[in-house]
Amino acid sequence: IAGAFTSRPATRSSSLSTPLKRTTTVRHLSSSSASNDASSGDAANELFASAGWPTIKKDLDECPVFTVANKKGQPLQYSVGGSAMPFFFVDLDAAQEELLKAQADSTISEMDGMDGIDIIPFPLGDAFMMMETGKGVIVPSKQAIEDAGAPKDASPIGQQVPLFACMTITQEGRDGKPLLPLFFVKQEVQDAIDEALAFDGDDGQDEFAITCISLQKAVELLATNQQTAFNFLPPQKSLQHIKEYLEG
């Protein structure tokens, strides 16, 4: 996803016009013109109407993202291009930081219905559908976009979600066919490489290169190429949080 990143940060304001709303200005990479918006919308509708989408969505939904919401599950809304929509954070730590900001903002914390504000998990497949139809924003990890080549000062808001893989490492799917694992955290694919090298020896180290692909591109490949098979692997920290969330 070279060239997909920008170093221009999003601007944030604490002014609120409706309950559960925080305003911020987001620069979208794919919304430079109305015609681009229309074509993107048509492509999204075509994808979601395709025969393969239910399976893709099911796989994506196994990966949690996180949003700040009240105890009724109503997400905090942000103003993006004149429309109010929720943000879904891939990075659990970023979601927790956003929660602390909301709790410290008296204009939010003192509003009706804001008691019990917390971060809640949300299925990635649903978040992806909202993003592609202009009803939500998925915010990738800042570390992930830097690992994918973004400048150090780049804001993750409005960026594509990078995924990391090693073409040499595969997993066996339910049908016995090989799957290419796609990691949201670069270090976790490196851990998988280190484990493989420890098992096979260091002689083939040059074969274990890490590649990067955007979430949007991965979904596109699954929808258009029947030979493509991925396994989306959420961050281990997210899975641990979900486990504790369910146990609590």
NORWOLIN-V799739 format. One record per residue. N is the residue number from 1. OMEGA is omega in whole degrees, 0 to 359 (* if undefined). NEAR is the number of other ideal C-beta (glycine too) atoms within 8 Angstrom. D_CENTER is the distance of its C-alpha to the mean C-alpha in whole Angstrom. Layout:
N_OMEGA_NEAR_D_CENTER ; N_OMEGA_NEAR_D_CENTER
This chain:
1_179_12_15 ; 2_179_4_17 ; 3_184_4_18 ; 4_188_9_15 ; 5_178_13_15 ; 6_179_9_17 ; 7_180_8_19 ; 8_183_6_19 ; 9_174_7_18 ; 10_176_11_17 ; 11_185_6_20 ; 12_176_8_20 ; 13_181_6_23 ; 14_181_9_24 ; 15_183_6_26 ; 16_178_11_26 ; 17_178_6_27 ; 18_178_7_26 ; 19_179_8_25 ; 20_183_11_22 ; 21_172_12_21 ; 22_182_13_20 ; 23_176_12_20 ; 24_179_12_19 ; 25_183_9_19 ; 26_176_11_16 ; 27_180_8_16 ; 28_180_9_15 ; 29_186_9_15 ; 30_184_7_16 ; 31_183_9_18 ; 32_180_5_21 ; 33_180_6_24 ; 34_180_5_24 ; 35_177_6_25 ; 36_178_10_22 ; 37_181_11_20 ; 38_181_8_23 ; 39_178_8_22 ; 40_178_11_18 ; 41_178_10_19 ; 42_180_8_22 ; 43_179_8_19 ; 44_179_11_17 ; 45_178_9_20 ; 46_179_8_21 ; 47_186_12_18 ; 48_177_9_18 ; 49_184_6_22 ; 50_182_8_22 ; 51_183_4_23 ; 52_185_8_21 ; 53_181_11_18 ; 54_178_7_19 ; 55_178_7_18 ; 56_181_12_15 ; 57_179_12_14 ; 58_178_9_15 ; 59_179_11_14 ; 60_183_13_10 ; 61_176_10_11 ; 62_178_8_12 ; 63_179_12_9 ; 64_164_12_9 ; 65_189_13_6 ; 66_179_13_9 ; 67_177_14_11 ; 68_184_13_15 ; 69_175_12_17 ; 70_186_11_21 ; 71_175_7_23 ; 72_180_6_23 ; 73_178_7_19 ; 74_184_7_19 ; 75_170_12_16 ; 76_184_15_17 ; 77_178_11_17 ; 78_178_14_17 ; 79_181_13_19 ; 80_180_12_17 ; 81_179_7_20 ; 82_179_4_22 ; 83_178_8_20 ; 84_181_8_19 ; 85_179_12_15 ; 86_172_11_13 ; 87_177_15_10 ; 88_186_16_7 ; 89_174_13_6 ; 90_183_13_4 ; 91_180_14_8 ; 92_181_12_11 ; 93_179_7_13 ; 94_177_13_12 ; 95_179_13_12 ; 96_176_9_15 ; 97_178_8_16 ; 98_177_13_15 ; 99_180_12_17 ; 100_178_8_20 ; 101_180_8_20 ; 102_180_13_21 ; 103_181_9_23 ; 104_181_7_25 ; 105_185_10_25 ; 106_180_6_28 ; 107_176_9_28 ; 108_187_14_25 ; 109_182_11_26 ; 110_179_6_30 ; 111_177_10_28 ; 112_177_4_30 ; 113_183_9_27 ; 114_176_12_25 ; 115_181_6_27 ; 116_180_6_25 ; 117_184_14_21 ; 118_171_8_19 ; 119_179_13_15 ; 120_177_9_14 ; 121_181_11_12 ; 122_182_12_11 ; 123_182_11_10 ; 124_180_16_7 ; 125_178_12_10 ; 126_179_10_11 ; 127_179_13_8 ; 128_179_13_8 ; 129_179_11_12 ; 130_179_12_12 ; 131_185_12_10 ; 132_178_11_12 ; 133_175_9_15 ; 134_182_8_15 ; 135_180_7_14 ; 136_180_10_11 ; 137_172_13_9 ; 138_183_14_5 ; 139_180_12_6 ; 140_176_13_5 ; 141_177_12_8 ; 142_178_11_11 ; 143_181_9_13 ; 144_181_17_10 ; 145_175_15_11 ; 146_177_11_15 ; 147_179_10_15 ; 148_175_13_14 ; 149_180_9_17 ; 150_175_10_16 ; 151_182_7_19 ; 152_184_5_19 ; 153_182_6_19 ; 154_175_14_16 ; 155_179_11_14 ; 156_182_13_10 ; 157_180_10_11 ; 158_181_11_11 ; 159_173_15_10 ; 160_180_11_8 ; 161_180_12_5 ; 162_174_14_8 ; 163_185_13_9 ; 164_182_17_13 ; 165_171_14_16 ; 166_186_12_20 ; 167_181_7_22 ; 168_183_9_24 ; 169_178_13_23 ; 170_175_8_22 ; 171_178_9_22 ; 172_180_7_24 ; 173_181_10_23 ; 174_181_3_25 ; 175_179_4_27 ; 176_180_5_28 ; 177_182_7_26 ; 178_176_8_24 ; 179_174_11_20 ; 180_179_12_18 ; 181_175_13_16 ; 182_184_13_13 ; 183_175_12_11 ; 184_181_15_8 ; 185_183_12_11 ; 186_182_12_14 ; 187_182_6_17 ; 188_173_13_16 ; 189_176_15_17 ; 190_177_9_20 ; 191_178_8_21 ; 192_177_12_21 ; 193_180_12_23 ; 194_179_8_25 ; 195_179_8_26 ; 196_179_11_27 ; 197_178_12_29 ; 198_180_6_31 ; 199_186_6_32 ; 200_186_7_33 ; 201_185_6_34 ; 202_186_5_33 ; 203_183_5_35 ; 204_185_10_32 ; 205_182_7_30 ; 206_182_5_30 ; 207_186_6_28 ; 208_178_12_25 ; 209_179_8_23 ; 210_177_11_19 ; 211_183_8_18 ; 212_178_12_14 ; 213_179_10_13 ; 214_177_12_10 ; 215_180_11_8 ; 216_180_9_10 ; 217_179_9_13 ; 218_178_13_12 ; 219_179_12_12 ; 220_180_9_15 ; 221_178_10_17 ; 222_184_12_17 ; 223_187_10_18 ; 224_183_5_21 ; 225_183_6_22 ; 226_180_3_24 ; 227_181_4_24 ; 228_179_7_20 ; 229_181_10_19 ; 230_170_12_16 ; 231_181_11_15 ; 232_183_13_11 ; 233_181_9_12 ; 234_178_11_10 ; 235_180_12_11 ; 236_179_8_14 ; 237_179_8_14 ; 238_180_13_12 ; 239_178_10_14 ; 240_178_8_17 ; 241_179_11_16 ; 242_179_10_16 ; 243_180_8_19 ; 244_179_8_21 ; 245_181_8_20 ; 246_180_6_21 ; 247_181_5_24 ; 248_*_4_25
